[in-house]
Amino acid sequence: MFWKSEWKPLTLILAIFLASYWLPVGANRFDNALLEAFHLMKWYAREHVLLCLVPAFFIAGAIAVFVSQSSVMKYLGARARKILAYSVASVSGSVLAVCSCTVLPLFAGIYRMGAGLGPATAFLYSGPAINVLAIILTARVLGIEIGIARAVGAILFSVIIGLLMHLIFRKEENQRIEAQIAMPETPVERPLWQNALFFATLVGILVFANWGKPTDDSGFWYSVFHFKWTITGLFTAGLGVILVLWFNLKWWKIVLISVPVLITAFLFPDNPIIPFILGIIGLSVITSVSKGESSEWFSSSWGFAKQILPLLLLGVLAAGLFLGRPGQEGLIPSEWVSRLVGGNSLRANLFASVVGAFMYFATLTEVPILQGLIGNGMGKGPALALLLSGPALSLPNMLVIRSVLGTKKTLVFITLVIIMATISGLLFGFIA
């Protein structure tokens, strides 16, 4: 029968037709929301894809190729000692100081290499949430109480959420353990200290290329910001030496890509993104045309980029459409948010947690946003709830996590973050 076989395409066609027929084009809020969606995607592409995600893809690809599965399983595997596994996951995540999207390639890399679900999700949460710079900025701008509460809450969150994910899905984790035992151990190509220095240069490039400007134009943190590109350049030079000495790349290839980078750095000192782009292109070219593990490194990095980047851009577009950029309007009026997060009720804390989970916060931007919301009447409890759920989650982040963990695990992870952020906000609201 027609209706039995064709109801799905017919329903889809009708839905698209009705949505097109009633499309509110011309309404100020809808038109502005569309502009906000593209503004946010443009800003994200300019500020985060090149400096954050591309280095993260190369790190994730390096994890998949250069880190042996036995090493990952030893420190982060499902059978590793819990204290060791969760300590390594939380500390390594906090060192990176990345946003909720940049951490995703790294999370996908260690999870696929055999990390247990618990330590992997602890790392997934800790990367954007336990950010030393963000916690210091929170204490200075929003007050020492909420700064301490954010630091303590984020550290506990990463461990508790990881443990709960492990317990909830322990049956599937046991099956992963059995599959990992059956896999042959991969041979070690070079000593651990060489791999450690290699990853240190990659992480150094990621961290210092994205080093944010502090509030004060003086002191140690400002000095680091002032020399961030010089430091990034030193890490890049170290990476080039390592690739020649230990990864068998030809020295003349490294020199060939270094020359245009140095020339553009000299010609455009106020626009360091140009030599950075040239360096990325050069590294991609020489690794893609090389043979052996260098080629595998590029292929693995490209695989992560293909999987993650389209989902992130789609999520950023949706986040901009519904919520707008910070200080701008999307389809959901910002006054609704301000009105619903006053006081310290369960509703206010839950709403702050949910909104924070779906909004996209670049690293450190959550603090000035919250400063404005608190000025408009937001309670301290909901403020902490948003701080604990917002930086660790976002709509783009959720789409990618689902592609790695599946729908069920992703929903559980999101729910745990929202529930714990809500409870923490309530408790803090009563104490503060």
C-alpha positions as a Python dict, from the first residue, in 0.01 Angstrom:
ca = {
    (1, 'M'): (0, 0, 0),
    (2, 'F'): (105, 356, -72),
    (3, 'W'): (60, 487, 285),
    (4, 'K'): (249, 196, 434),
    (5, 'S'): (558, 241, 217),
    (6, 'E'): (562, 615, 149),
    (7, 'W'): (449, 782, 472),
    (8, 'K'): (805, 873, 580),
    (9, 'P'): (907, 1065, 265),
    (10, 'L'): (560, 1223, 249),
    (11, 'T'): (588, 1342, 609),
    (12, 'L'): (935, 1484, 542),
    (13, 'I'): (815, 1669, 231),
    (14, 'L'): (514, 1811, 416),
    (15, 'A'): (732, 1922, 707),
    (16, 'I'): (977, 2100, 475),
    (17, 'F'): (687, 2260, 283),
    (18, 'L'): (511, 2387, 597),
    (19, 'A'): (837, 2517, 743),
    (20, 'S'): (909, 2701, 416),
    (21, 'Y'): (551, 2831, 389),
    (22, 'W'): (552, 2977, 739),
    (23, 'L'): (918, 3083, 739),
    (24, 'P'): (922, 3412, 933),
    (25, 'V'): (1152, 3592, 690),
    (26, 'G'): (1120, 3966, 742),
    (27, 'A'): (1060, 3943, 1118),
    (28, 'N'): (1337, 4136, 1292),
    (29, 'R'): (1418, 3867, 1546),
    (30, 'F'): (1436, 3590, 1286),
    (31, 'D'): (1646, 3793, 1043),
    (32, 'N'): (1879, 3903, 1324),
    (33, 'A'): (1908, 3543, 1450),
    (34, 'L'): (2014, 3429, 1102),
    (35, 'L'): (2279, 3701, 1091),
    (36, 'E'): (2397, 3603, 1440),
    (37, 'A'): (2431, 3241, 1332),
    (38, 'F'): (2662, 3337, 1045),
    (39, 'H'): (2846, 3598, 1253),
    (40, 'L'): (2920, 3333, 1517),
    (41, 'M'): (3031, 3079, 1258),
    (42, 'K'): (3257, 3340, 1094),
    (43, 'W'): (3406, 3436, 1431),
    (44, 'Y'): (3455, 3071, 1523),
    (45, 'A'): (3626, 2994, 1192),
    (46, 'R'): (3862, 3291, 1232),
    (47, 'E'): (3942, 3258, 1601),
    (48, 'H'): (3931, 2885, 1671),
    (49, 'V'): (3966, 2662, 1368),
    (50, 'L'): (4320, 2760, 1269),
    (51, 'L'): (4473, 2832, 1609),
    (52, 'C'): (4284, 2578, 1823),
    (53, 'L'): (4138, 2295, 1621),
    (54, 'V'): (4410, 2240, 1359),
    (55, 'P'): (4687, 2193, 1622),
    (56, 'A'): (4444, 1976, 1820),
    (57, 'F'): (4383, 1757, 1513),
    (58, 'F'): (4759, 1708, 1471),
    (59, 'I'): (4791, 1616, 1842),
    (60, 'A'): (4501, 1371, 1816),
    (61, 'G'): (4652, 1217, 1504),
    (62, 'A'): (4988, 1188, 1680),
    (63, 'I'): (4823, 1012, 1975),
    (64, 'A'): (4668, 760, 1738),
    (65, 'V'): (4997, 691, 1554),
    (66, 'F'): (5286, 753, 1793),
    (67, 'V'): (5143, 653, 2131),
    (68, 'S'): (5126, 279, 2182),
    (69, 'Q'): (4795, 136, 2289),
    (70, 'S'): (4964, -35, 2581),
    (71, 'S'): (5079, 305, 2715),
    (72, 'V'): (4728, 449, 2699),
    (73, 'M'): (4584, 139, 2864),
    (74, 'K'): (4852, 146, 3134),
    (75, 'Y'): (4762, 497, 3250),
    (76, 'L'): (4404, 553, 3128),
    (77, 'G'): (4271, 207, 3042),
    (78, 'A'): (3967, 54, 3203),
    (79, 'R'): (4192, -179, 3405),
    (80, 'A'): (4435, 91, 3521),
    (81, 'R'): (4444, 188, 3888),
    (82, 'K'): (4160, 433, 3945),
    (83, 'I'): (4367, 688, 4136),
    (84, 'L'): (4634, 692, 3866),
    (85, 'A'): (4389, 697, 3575),
    (86, 'Y'): (4172, 982, 3703),
    (87, 'S'): (4471, 1183, 3825),
    (88, 'V'): (4636, 1161, 3483),
    (89, 'A'): (4307, 1242, 3306),
    (90, 'S'): (4225, 1549, 3515),
    (91, 'V'): (4580, 1687, 3524),
    (92, 'S'): (4649, 1636, 3152),
    (93, 'G'): (4315, 1796, 3067),
    (94, 'S'): (4375, 2100, 3287),
    (95, 'V'): (4723, 2166, 3145),
    (96, 'L'): (4580, 2224, 2796),
    (97, 'A'): (4341, 2508, 2894),
    (98, 'V'): (4125, 2456, 2585),
    (99, 'C'): (3758, 2519, 2506),
    (100, 'S'): (3485, 2256, 2487),
    (101, 'C'): (3541, 2206, 2112),
    (102, 'T'): (3921, 2201, 2100),
    (103, 'V'): (3935, 1917, 2355),
    (104, 'L'): (3724, 1690, 2132),
    (105, 'P'): (3993, 1563, 1891),
    (106, 'L'): (4218, 1485, 2188),
    (107, 'F'): (3936, 1303, 2368),
    (108, 'A'): (3851, 1103, 2055),
    (109, 'G'): (4217, 1013, 2013),
    (110, 'I'): (4275, 871, 2362),
    (111, 'Y'): (3937, 695, 2372),
    (112, 'R'): (3998, 514, 2044),
    (113, 'M'): (4345, 418, 2159),
    (114, 'G'): (4198, 224, 2452),
    (115, 'A'): (4139, 474, 2735),
    (116, 'G'): (3862, 365, 2970),
    (117, 'L'): (3528, 543, 2940),
    (118, 'G'): (3565, 689, 3291),
    (119, 'P'): (3913, 844, 3250),
    (120, 'A'): (3829, 954, 2893),
    (121, 'T'): (3518, 1144, 3004),
    (122, 'A'): (3708, 1285, 3302),
    (123, 'F'): (3960, 1421, 3052),
    (124, 'L'): (3675, 1546, 2830),
    (125, 'Y'): (3533, 1748, 3120),
    (126, 'S'): (3859, 1862, 3277),
    (127, 'G'): (4012, 2011, 2960),
    (128, 'P'): (3779, 2311, 2931),
    (129, 'A'): (3651, 2320, 3292),
    (130, 'I'): (3973, 2302, 3499),
    (131, 'N'): (4138, 2596, 3329),
    (132, 'V'): (4385, 2763, 3563),
    (133, 'L'): (4370, 3097, 3384),
    (134, 'A'): (3988, 3094, 3378),
    (135, 'I'): (3969, 3010, 3749),
    (136, 'I'): (4210, 3295, 3836),
    (137, 'L'): (4008, 3535, 3620),
    (138, 'T'): (3684, 3413, 3783),
    (139, 'A'): (3821, 3485, 4131),
    (140, 'R'): (3944, 3831, 4034),
    (141, 'V'): (3631, 3943, 3846),
    (142, 'L'): (3346, 3757, 4017),
    (143, 'G'): (3493, 3718, 4365),
    (144, 'I'): (3719, 3480, 4553),
    (145, 'E'): (3427, 3269, 4679),
    (146, 'I'): (3294, 3176, 4337),
    (147, 'G'): (3650, 3132, 4209),
    (148, 'I'): (3730, 2874, 4478),
    (149, 'A'): (3392, 2708, 4431),
    (150, 'R'): (3455, 2677, 4058),
    (151, 'A'): (3801, 2525, 4110),
    (152, 'V'): (3686, 2272, 4369),
    (153, 'G'): (3366, 2188, 4182),
    (154, 'A'): (3542, 2136, 3848),
    (155, 'I'): (3808, 1905, 3995),
    (156, 'L'): (3548, 1695, 4178),
    (157, 'F'): (3322, 1694, 3870),
    (158, 'S'): (3584, 1547, 3641),
    (159, 'V'): (3647, 1254, 3876),
    (160, 'I'): (3286, 1192, 3984),
    (161, 'I'): (3146, 1211, 3630),
    (162, 'G'): (3417, 976, 3505),
    (163, 'L'): (3347, 725, 3783),
    (164, 'L'): (2971, 740, 3725),
    (165, 'M'): (3014, 689, 3350),
    (166, 'H'): (3232, 387, 3423),
    (167, 'L'): (2977, 239, 3667),
    (168, 'I'): (2675, 301, 3445),
    (169, 'F'): (2840, 141, 3141),
    (170, 'R'): (3062, -111, 3322),
    (171, 'K'): (2919, -404, 3123),
    (172, 'E'): (3026, -246, 2794),
    (173, 'E'): (3358, -147, 2952),
    (174, 'N'): (3424, -510, 3046),
    (175, 'Q'): (3364, -608, 2684),
    (176, 'R'): (3616, -343, 2572),
    (177, 'I'): (3870, -483, 2818),
    (178, 'E'): (3831, -832, 2675),
    (179, 'A'): (3870, -698, 2320),
    (180, 'Q'): (4182, -502, 2418),
    (181, 'I'): (4343, -807, 2581),
    (182, 'A'): (4302, -999, 2255),
    (183, 'M'): (4476, -728, 2051),
    (184, 'P'): (4852, -767, 1986),
    (185, 'E'): (5081, -514, 2150),
    (186, 'T'): (5216, -255, 1909),
    (187, 'P'): (5597, -226, 1888),
    (188, 'V'): (5763, 83, 2034),
    (189, 'E'): (5943, 285, 1765),
    (190, 'R'): (6133, 528, 1993),
    (191, 'P'): (6200, 592, 2364),
    (192, 'L'): (5929, 744, 2583),
    (193, 'W'): (6128, 1064, 2644),
    (194, 'Q'): (6147, 1136, 2272),
    (195, 'N'): (5771, 1100, 2233),
    (196, 'A'): (5723, 1314, 2545),
    (197, 'L'): (5930, 1599, 2396),
    (198, 'F'): (5747, 1565, 2065),
    (199, 'F'): (5407, 1602, 2234),
    (200, 'A'): (5539, 1884, 2453),
    (201, 'T'): (5620, 2088, 2142),
    (202, 'L'): (5276, 2023, 1992),
    (203, 'V'): (5098, 2114, 2316),
    (204, 'G'): (5322, 2420, 2356),
    (205, 'I'): (5220, 2543, 2010),
    (206, 'L'): (4851, 2487, 2093),
    (207, 'V'): (4866, 2656, 2434),
    (208, 'F'): (5075, 2963, 2352),
    (209, 'A'): (4919, 3035, 2012),
    (210, 'N'): (4588, 3068, 2197),
    (211, 'W'): (4718, 3251, 2506),
    (212, 'G'): (4455, 3513, 2592),
    (213, 'K'): (4522, 3872, 2694),
    (214, 'P'): (4495, 3917, 3074),
    (215, 'T'): (4291, 4195, 3233),
    (216, 'D'): (4601, 4383, 3355),
    (217, 'D'): (4857, 4524, 3112),
    (218, 'S'): (5142, 4432, 3342),
    (219, 'G'): (5283, 4141, 3539),
    (220, 'F'): (5390, 3788, 3451),
    (221, 'W'): (5077, 3682, 3261),
    (222, 'Y'): (5088, 3991, 3041),
    (223, 'S'): (5457, 3928, 2970),
    (224, 'V'): (5370, 3577, 2853),
    (225, 'F'): (5093, 3721, 2633),
    (226, 'H'): (5328, 3985, 2493),
    (227, 'F'): (5581, 3721, 2387),
    (228, 'K'): (5328, 3448, 2300),
    (229, 'W'): (5423, 3431, 1932),
    (230, 'T'): (5793, 3428, 2009),
    (231, 'I'): (5735, 3135, 2246),
    (232, 'T'): (5514, 2965, 1986),
    (233, 'G'): (5791, 3011, 1730),
    (234, 'L'): (6046, 2849, 1962),
    (235, 'F'): (5818, 2547, 2010),
    (236, 'T'): (5771, 2530, 1632),
    (237, 'A'): (6147, 2534, 1577),
    (238, 'G'): (6182, 2257, 1833),
    (239, 'L'): (5918, 2056, 1648),
    (240, 'G'): (6113, 2094, 1323),
    (241, 'V'): (6434, 1966, 1486),
    (242, 'I'): (6250, 1669, 1639),
    (243, 'L'): (6090, 1576, 1306),
    (244, 'V'): (6433, 1566, 1143),
    (245, 'L'): (6621, 1384, 1420),
    (246, 'W'): (6365, 1128, 1534),
    (247, 'F'): (6093, 1107, 1268),
    (248, 'N'): (6318, 1075, 962),
    (249, 'L'): (6183, 1376, 775),
    (250, 'K'): (6435, 1530, 533),
    (251, 'W'): (6603, 1841, 672),
    (252, 'W'): (6568, 2027, 343),
    (253, 'K'): (6189, 1981, 354),
    (254, 'I'): (6177, 2145, 697),
    (255, 'V'): (6397, 2429, 568),
    (256, 'L'): (6177, 2463, 260),
    (257, 'I'): (5862, 2527, 464),
    (258, 'S'): (6047, 2736, 725),
    (259, 'V'): (6169, 3000, 477),
    (260, 'P'): (5827, 3141, 378),
    (261, 'V'): (5717, 3123, 743),
    (262, 'L'): (6015, 3332, 856),
    (263, 'I'): (5979, 3578, 566),
    (264, 'T'): (5609, 3642, 634),
    (265, 'A'): (5675, 3668, 1007),
    (266, 'F'): (5928, 3944, 931),
    (267, 'L'): (5706, 4120, 673),
    (268, 'F'): (5383, 4098, 876),
    (269, 'P'): (5484, 4124, 1244),
    (270, 'D'): (5136, 4247, 1341),
    (271, 'N'): (4958, 3961, 1165),
    (272, 'P'): (5114, 3636, 1294),
    (273, 'I'): (4826, 3427, 1166),
    (274, 'I'): (4980, 3444, 814),
    (275, 'P'): (5306, 3262, 901),
    (276, 'F'): (5104, 3028, 1124),
    (277, 'I'): (4883, 2929, 829),
    (278, 'L'): (5186, 2880, 606),
    (279, 'G'): (5346, 2658, 870),
    (280, 'I'): (5032, 2445, 896),
    (281, 'I'): (5010, 2411, 517),
    (282, 'G'): (5378, 2322, 491),
    (283, 'L'): (5357, 2061, 767),
    (284, 'S'): (5049, 1909, 604),
    (285, 'V'): (5219, 1887, 265),
    (286, 'I'): (5546, 1729, 380),
    (287, 'T'): (5377, 1476, 610),
    (288, 'S'): (5113, 1379, 353),
    (289, 'V'): (5370, 1308, 79),
    (290, 'S'): (5615, 1130, 309),
    (291, 'K'): (5618, 756, 365),
    (292, 'G'): (5580, 558, 685),
    (293, 'E'): (5455, 693, 1016),
    (294, 'S'): (5471, 1061, 909),
    (295, 'S'): (5216, 988, 639),
    (296, 'E'): (5007, 791, 890),
    (297, 'W'): (5021, 1092, 1122),
    (298, 'F'): (4872, 1321, 857),
    (299, 'S'): (4611, 1062, 754),
    (300, 'S'): (4499, 1014, 1114),
    (301, 'S'): (4483, 1391, 1174),
    (302, 'W'): (4283, 1437, 854),
    (303, 'G'): (4046, 1160, 963),
    (304, 'F'): (3969, 1345, 1287),
    (305, 'A'): (3921, 1671, 1096),
    (306, 'K'): (3673, 1511, 854),
    (307, 'Q'): (3469, 1365, 1137),
    (308, 'I'): (3470, 1655, 1381),
    (309, 'L'): (3492, 1986, 1193),
    (310, 'P'): (3163, 1966, 993),
    (311, 'L'): (2969, 1876, 1308),
    (312, 'L'): (3129, 2160, 1503),
    (313, 'L'): (3049, 2421, 1239),
    (314, 'L'): (2691, 2296, 1215),
    (315, 'G'): (2658, 2315, 1593),
    (316, 'V'): (2807, 2666, 1607),
    (317, 'L'): (2559, 2776, 1340),
    (318, 'A'): (2268, 2636, 1544),
    (319, 'A'): (2398, 2790, 1869),
    (320, 'G'): (2422, 3131, 1703),
    (321, 'L'): (2070, 3098, 1559),
    (322, 'F'): (1906, 3016, 1891),
    (323, 'L'): (2120, 3205, 2143),
    (324, 'G'): (2320, 3458, 1942),
    (325, 'R'): (2668, 3581, 2023),
    (326, 'P'): (2753, 3716, 2369),
    (327, 'G'): (2571, 4047, 2403),
    (328, 'Q'): (2358, 3985, 2091),
    (329, 'E'): (2013, 3837, 2036),
    (330, 'G'): (1918, 3504, 1883),
    (331, 'L'): (1573, 3345, 1852),
    (332, 'I'): (1564, 3303, 2231),
    (333, 'P'): (1548, 3650, 2394),
    (334, 'S'): (1831, 3713, 2640),
    (335, 'E'): (1585, 3878, 2880),
    (336, 'W'): (1421, 3539, 2928),
    (337, 'V'): (1753, 3404, 3046),
    (338, 'S'): (1815, 3696, 3284),
    (339, 'R'): (1463, 3666, 3427),
    (340, 'L'): (1486, 3292, 3489),
    (341, 'V'): (1824, 3280, 3666),
    (342, 'G'): (1755, 3520, 3954),
    (343, 'G'): (1760, 3394, 4314),
    (344, 'N'): (1867, 3045, 4414),
    (345, 'S'): (1569, 2825, 4335),
    (346, 'L'): (1591, 2477, 4184),
    (347, 'R'): (1439, 2615, 3865),
    (348, 'A'): (1697, 2896, 3840),
    (349, 'N'): (1992, 2659, 3892),
    (350, 'L'): (1855, 2396, 3655),
    (351, 'F'): (1784, 2657, 3387),
    (352, 'A'): (2134, 2804, 3423),
    (353, 'S'): (2286, 2457, 3389),
    (354, 'V'): (2084, 2374, 3077),
    (355, 'V'): (2148, 2709, 2909),
    (356, 'G'): (2518, 2684, 2993),
    (357, 'A'): (2533, 2332, 2851),
    (358, 'F'): (2394, 2441, 2513),
    (359, 'M'): (2571, 2777, 2477),
    (360, 'Y'): (2915, 2798, 2322),
    (361, 'F'): (3181, 2965, 2538),
    (362, 'A'): (3525, 3033, 2400),
    (363, 'T'): (3801, 3005, 2660),
    (364, 'L'): (3770, 3282, 2925),
    (365, 'T'): (3461, 3444, 2766),
    (366, 'E'): (3226, 3294, 3024),
    (367, 'V'): (3356, 3531, 3294),
    (368, 'P'): (3257, 3867, 3137),
    (369, 'I'): (2928, 3714, 3022),
    (370, 'L'): (2849, 3608, 3378),
    (371, 'Q'): (2959, 3946, 3510),
    (372, 'G'): (2688, 4104, 3297),
    (373, 'L'): (2426, 3848, 3402),
    (374, 'I'): (2507, 3893, 3771),
    (375, 'G'): (2474, 4268, 3720),
    (376, 'N'): (2123, 4202, 3584),
    (377, 'G'): (2019, 4003, 3891),
    (378, 'M'): (2158, 3653, 3840),
    (379, 'G'): (2202, 3465, 4169),
    (380, 'K'): (2541, 3330, 4283),
    (381, 'G'): (2415, 2970, 4277),
    (382, 'P'): (2298, 2979, 3914),
    (383, 'A'): (2621, 3163, 3824),
    (384, 'L'): (2828, 2871, 3958),
    (385, 'A'): (2593, 2621, 3789),
    (386, 'L'): (2652, 2790, 3454),
    (387, 'L'): (3029, 2802, 3516),
    (388, 'L'): (3038, 2428, 3583),
    (389, 'S'): (2822, 2324, 3286),
    (390, 'G'): (2896, 2593, 3028),
    (391, 'P'): (3269, 2571, 2949),
    (392, 'A'): (3262, 2188, 2945),
    (393, 'L'): (2963, 2149, 2712),
    (394, 'S'): (2811, 2319, 2410),
    (395, 'L'): (2576, 2222, 2128),
    (396, 'P'): (2867, 2172, 1882),
    (397, 'N'): (3050, 1972, 2148),
    (398, 'M'): (2749, 1742, 2200),
    (399, 'L'): (2720, 1656, 1830),
    (400, 'V'): (3082, 1543, 1816),
    (401, 'I'): (3068, 1348, 2144),
    (402, 'R'): (2771, 1156, 2003),
    (403, 'S'): (2975, 1060, 1695),
    (404, 'V'): (3244, 916, 1925),
    (405, 'L'): (3046, 762, 2213),
    (406, 'G'): (2702, 709, 2061),
    (407, 'T'): (2368, 862, 2159),
    (408, 'K'): (2314, 677, 2487),
    (409, 'K'): (2651, 756, 2647),
    (410, 'T'): (2636, 1116, 2525),
    (411, 'L'): (2292, 1171, 2681),
    (412, 'V'): (2410, 1023, 3010),
    (413, 'F'): (2723, 1242, 3011),
    (414, 'I'): (2521, 1559, 2940),
    (415, 'T'): (2263, 1467, 3204),
    (416, 'L'): (2531, 1405, 3468),
    (417, 'V'): (2694, 1741, 3399),
    (418, 'I'): (2361, 1926, 3419),
    (419, 'I'): (2244, 1747, 3737),
    (420, 'M'): (2573, 1795, 3921),
    (421, 'A'): (2599, 2159, 3813),
    (422, 'T'): (2244, 2218, 3939),
    (423, 'I'): (2312, 2055, 4276),
    (424, 'S'): (2641, 2243, 4315),
    (425, 'G'): (2468, 2572, 4235),
    (426, 'L'): (2196, 2506, 4492),
    (427, 'L'): (2448, 2421, 4765),
    (428, 'F'): (2668, 2720, 4685),
    (429, 'G'): (2365, 2950, 4679),
    (430, 'F'): (2270, 2846, 5031),
    (431, 'I'): (2627, 2880, 5164),
    (432, 'A'): (2729, 3204, 4990),
}
